[in-house]
């Protein structure tokens, strides 16, 4: 496996605190990220949306409704309005720049949730000189292509949905050319889709044969954690950071517990 990207240059499997640990804290809050850091996590996962005036938030939903004490579509509101919202009535919504600045040794996986976030994300990566400690993911191949084109080849990104589909097909039919896959260093995927197992031994093996790391989300069950580790996946994202840490310690795979 290649480690040409500094983001991936760490002992594997990588442990990601998904939204800081959404099951145990206020998701995508600075307090959640701090809790994960205190547990020993060095990989954080978050999402980004931009306000109407281009301020980039570390926030999952396109609206404030589900997790804050306010309502409204983020892309339609100025930051002065969004800044008044509190996650679960308690914590302000952080900027991505806040997350990058608070823990300069942490690496941050960023899911681009909307096209309006592309420009502000590129600006934040440049302004904070964070290209080597950020990996960009998205459910949109178009968004990923736009970020790659703007930031350049040093940026670590994941495959988009089309790339993942080709990788899955190639595990059974050899349909993915090696040269095409080699430019994108990781696939970030769910373990299962619609009850069908996506991440199996064939998927992991074909990804590795093409130099692609496999990161699986969002895994909150110890049996599934061990199944994936047995397959040789390169990273796991979890809402339950204490659980994942415990299971990795059991296997001697947590930093500090390795032989």
C-alpha positions as CSV (number, residue, x, y, z in Angstrom):
1,X,0.0,0.0,0.0
2,X,1.3,3.4,-1.0
3,X,1.6,6.2,1.7
4,X,2.4,9.0,-0.7
5,X,-0.1,11.2,1.0
6,X,0.9,12.4,4.5
7,X,-2.8,12.1,5.6
8,X,-2.5,8.3,5.3
9,X,1.0,8.0,6.6
10,X,0.2,6.5,10.0
11,X,0.0,2.9,11.4
12,X,-3.1,1.2,10.2
13,X,-6.0,0.7,10.9
14,X,-6.8,4.4,11.2
15,X,-9.4,5.2,13.8
16,X,-11.8,8.1,12.9
17,X,-14.1,9.8,15.3
18,X,-17.2,10.3,13.1
19,X,-18.5,13.8,13.7
20,X,-16.3,13.7,16.8
21,X,-18.3,10.8,18.2
22,X,-21.9,11.4,17.4
23,X,-23.3,8.8,19.7
24,X,-21.6,10.0,22.8
25,X,-21.3,13.8,22.5
26,X,-22.8,16.8,20.7
27,X,-22.0,15.9,17.1
28,X,-19.7,18.1,15.2
29,X,-19.1,20.3,18.3
30,X,-15.7,21.4,19.5
31,X,-16.5,19.5,22.7
32,X,-17.1,16.3,20.8
33,X,-13.8,16.6,18.9
34,X,-11.9,17.4,22.1
35,X,-13.4,14.3,23.8
36,X,-12.1,12.2,20.9
37,X,-8.7,13.8,21.1
38,X,-8.6,13.1,24.8
39,X,-9.3,9.5,24.1
40,X,-6.2,9.4,21.8
41,X,-7.8,9.9,18.4
42,X,-5.7,11.7,15.8
43,X,-8.3,11.3,13.0
44,X,-11.5,13.3,13.1
45,X,-14.3,13.2,10.7
46,X,-16.7,16.1,9.9
47,X,-18.9,17.6,7.2
48,X,-19.0,21.0,5.7
49,X,-21.7,23.4,4.6
50,X,-21.3,27.1,3.7
51,X,-23.6,29.9,4.8
52,X,-25.1,32.4,2.4
53,X,-22.0,34.6,2.8
54,X,-19.5,31.8,2.3
55,X,-18.5,30.9,5.9
56,X,-17.6,27.2,6.1
57,X,-19.2,25.3,9.0
58,X,-18.3,21.9,10.4
59,X,-21.9,20.6,10.3
60,X,-23.7,17.6,8.7
61,X,-27.2,18.7,7.8
62,X,-28.2,21.2,5.2
63,X,-30.6,22.7,7.8
64,X,-30.3,23.7,11.4
65,X,-33.5,21.9,12.4
66,X,-32.4,18.5,13.6
67,X,-29.6,19.2,16.0
68,X,-29.8,22.9,17.0
69,X,-32.3,25.2,18.7
70,X,-32.9,27.1,15.5
71,X,-34.3,26.3,12.1
72,X,-33.5,27.2,8.5
73,X,-31.4,26.2,5.5
74,X,-27.7,27.0,6.1
75,X,-27.0,28.0,2.5
76,X,-29.8,30.6,2.7
77,X,-28.7,32.2,6.0
78,X,-25.8,34.6,6.8
79,X,-23.3,33.5,9.3
80,X,-24.5,36.1,11.8
81,X,-27.8,34.2,12.0
82,X,-26.3,30.7,12.0
83,X,-23.8,31.7,14.7
84,X,-26.7,32.1,17.1
85,X,-27.7,28.4,16.8
86,X,-26.6,26.0,19.5
87,X,-26.2,22.3,19.0
88,X,-28.7,20.6,21.4
89,X,-29.2,24.1,22.8
90,X,-25.7,24.1,24.3
91,X,-22.8,24.3,21.8
92,X,-22.1,26.7,19.0
93,X,-21.5,25.3,15.5
94,X,-17.7,25.5,14.8
95,X,-16.1,26.6,11.6
96,X,-13.9,24.1,9.9
97,X,-11.1,26.5,10.4
98,X,-11.7,26.3,14.2
99,X,-11.4,22.5,14.0
100,X,-8.2,22.6,12.0
101,X,-6.7,25.3,14.3
102,X,-7.7,23.8,17.6
103,X,-5.8,20.5,17.0
104,X,-2.9,21.2,14.6
105,X,-1.6,17.6,15.0
106,X,-5.0,16.0,14.1
107,X,-6.0,15.0,10.6
108,X,-9.5,15.8,9.5
109,X,-11.6,13.9,7.0
110,X,-14.0,16.4,5.4
111,X,-17.3,15.4,3.7
112,X,-18.3,18.1,1.2
113,X,-22.1,18.2,1.5
114,X,-23.0,20.8,-1.1
115,X,-21.6,22.5,-4.2
116,X,-21.7,25.9,-2.4
117,X,-19.1,24.6,0.1
118,X,-16.5,23.9,-2.5
119,X,-15.0,27.4,-2.9
120,X,-15.0,28.1,0.8
121,X,-13.4,24.7,1.5
122,X,-10.6,25.3,-1.0
123,X,-10.0,28.7,0.6
124,X,-9.8,27.3,4.1
125,X,-7.4,24.5,3.1
126,X,-5.1,27.1,1.5
127,X,-5.4,29.7,4.2
128,X,-4.6,27.2,7.0
129,X,-1.9,25.3,4.9
130,X,-3.8,22.1,5.8
131,X,-3.5,20.2,2.5
132,X,-1.4,17.5,4.0
133,X,-3.7,16.8,7.0
134,X,-7.0,16.9,5.2
135,X,-8.8,14.2,3.2
136,X,-11.8,15.2,1.2
137,X,-14.8,12.9,0.6
138,X,-18.2,13.5,-1.0
139,X,-21.3,11.7,-2.3
140,X,-20.8,13.7,-5.5
141,X,-18.1,12.8,-8.0
142,X,-18.5,16.3,-9.5
143,X,-17.8,18.0,-6.1
144,X,-14.7,15.8,-5.6
145,X,-13.4,16.6,-9.0
146,X,-13.8,20.3,-8.5
147,X,-11.9,20.2,-5.1
148,X,-9.1,18.1,-6.6
149,X,-8.8,20.5,-9.6
150,X,-8.6,23.6,-7.3
151,X,-6.3,22.3,-4.6
152,X,-4.1,20.1,-6.7
153,X,-2.6,16.6,-6.6
154,X,-1.2,16.8,-3.1
155,X,-4.7,16.7,-1.6
156,X,-5.8,13.3,-0.4
157,X,-9.4,12.4,-1.5
158,X,-11.6,9.4,-1.6
159,X,-13.3,7.8,-4.5
160,X,-16.7,9.2,-5.4
161,X,-19.8,7.0,-5.9
162,X,-18.9,6.1,-9.5
163,X,-15.4,5.1,-8.5
164,X,-16.7,2.9,-5.7
165,X,-19.1,1.3,-8.0
166,X,-16.4,0.5,-10.5
167,X,-14.2,-0.8,-7.7
168,X,-16.9,-3.1,-6.6
169,X,-17.5,-4.4,-10.1
170,X,-13.8,-4.9,-10.6
171,X,-13.7,-7.2,-7.7
172,X,-15.8,-9.6,-9.7
173,X,-15.3,-8.7,-13.4
174,X,-12.0,-6.8,-13.6
175,X,-13.5,-3.6,-15.0
176,X,-11.4,-1.0,-13.3
177,X,-8.2,0.1,-15.0
178,X,-5.3,0.3,-12.6
179,X,-4.0,3.6,-13.9
180,X,-7.4,5.3,-13.3
181,X,-7.6,4.2,-9.7
182,X,-4.0,5.0,-8.8
183,X,-4.7,8.7,-8.6
184,X,-7.2,8.5,-5.8
185,X,-5.7,6.9,-2.6
186,X,-8.7,5.7,-0.7
187,X,-12.3,4.4,-0.8
188,X,-14.5,5.5,2.0
189,X,-17.6,3.2,2.0
190,X,-20.3,1.7,4.2
191,X,-19.9,-1.9,5.1
192,X,-23.3,-2.7,3.6
193,X,-25.7,-1.1,1.2
194,X,-29.4,-2.0,1.4
195,X,-28.6,-5.2,3.2
196,X,-26.0,-6.3,0.7
197,X,-22.4,-6.6,1.9
198,X,-20.2,-4.1,0.1
199,X,-16.9,-4.6,2.0
200,X,-15.9,-8.2,1.7
201,X,-12.5,-9.9,1.1
202,X,-12.7,-9.4,-2.7
203,X,-13.4,-5.7,-2.3
204,X,-10.5,-5.1,0.1
205,X,-8.1,-7.2,-2.0
206,X,-8.9,-5.5,-5.3
207,X,-8.6,-2.1,-3.6
208,X,-5.3,-3.0,-2.1
209,X,-4.0,-4.4,-5.4
210,X,-4.6,-0.9,-6.9
211,X,-3.0,1.0,-4.0
212,X,-6.4,2.1,-2.6
213,X,-6.9,2.2,1.2
214,X,-10.3,1.1,2.4
215,X,-12.0,3.2,5.2
216,X,-15.4,2.0,6.4
217,X,-18.2,4.0,7.9
218,X,-20.0,4.2,10.3
219,X,-19.2,1.2,12.4
220,X,-20.7,1.0,15.9
221,X,-20.9,-2.7,16.5
222,X,-17.9,-4.7,18.0
223,X,-18.7,-7.8,15.9
224,X,-18.6,-5.8,12.7
225,X,-15.4,-4.0,13.8
226,X,-13.6,-7.3,14.2
227,X,-15.0,-8.7,10.9
228,X,-13.7,-5.6,9.1
229,X,-10.3,-5.8,10.8
230,X,-10.0,-9.5,9.8
231,X,-10.6,-8.4,6.2
232,X,-7.7,-6.0,6.5
233,X,-9.5,-2.7,6.1
234,X,-7.3,0.4,6.6
235,X,-9.6,2.6,8.6
236,X,-12.8,2.6,10.6
237,X,-15.1,5.5,11.3
238,X,-17.3,5.3,14.4
239,X,-19.9,7.2,16.3
240,X,-18.7,5.4,19.4
241,X,-15.0,6.3,19.9
242,X,-14.6,4.6,23.2
243,X,-15.9,1.3,21.7
244,X,-13.6,1.4,18.7
245,X,-10.6,2.3,20.9
246,X,-11.4,-0.6,23.2
247,X,-11.7,-3.1,20.4
248,X,-8.4,-1.9,18.8
249,X,-6.7,-2.1,22.1
250,X,-7.9,-5.8,22.5
251,X,-6.3,-6.5,19.1
252,X,-3.1,-4.6,19.9
253,X,-3.9,-2.2,17.1
254,X,-4.4,1.0,19.0
255,X,-1.4,3.4,19.0
256,X,0.5,2.6,22.2
257,X,-0.8,-0.9,22.4
258,X,1.0,-2.2,19.3
259,X,3.7,-4.7,19.8
